[in-house]
């Protein structure tokens, strides 16, 4: 019986310790996204709830989302309006990216942090464990338009042909248009020009530089 008592005491102690242990490993949960599509507009109806939850300036969060989504938009009362069709999963992904970058402490994984600006560096300070880290804006998931440059030589597969007969391939998230290539071809392409998210190139025999 003595053993049972010890066991119960142990269990109680374990229970007492439990909430904190679980909490610190808990994934930071956002409120469920309340999204409405209206024609070519996407409305995030509980945008302000999300900004409140992450405890960041709504404008800062909006600015990040607009940049990542590559779309104009604005805050309207408690909602955010994006002037594009955006799927809930994409929006959710971008929000998670924001949280990873600007909210979660790298040491203890808690969201109890604040952003502090020192000179030109933004620092994330954790109120829970005291750790701080500079914000490193991770390279966005998609490659930026400036990532591929004119003169680069890449190897791509042409997986489509445009209306004018030009071959079309992809490099990361960029569309690469290459005249004189056929669908299914593997082409070594020298980039001649880049406009927005589209690169133009021509077939080359030179060695790939990427
Ligand atoms: Zn921390």
Boltz pocket constraint, residues with backbone or C-beta under 6 A from the ligand:
constraints:
  - pocket:
      binder: B
      contacts: [[A, 105], [A, 106], [A, 107], [A, 108], [A, 109], [A, 110], [A, 126], [A, 127], [A, 128], [A, 129], [A, 130], [A, 131]]
      max_distance: 6.0
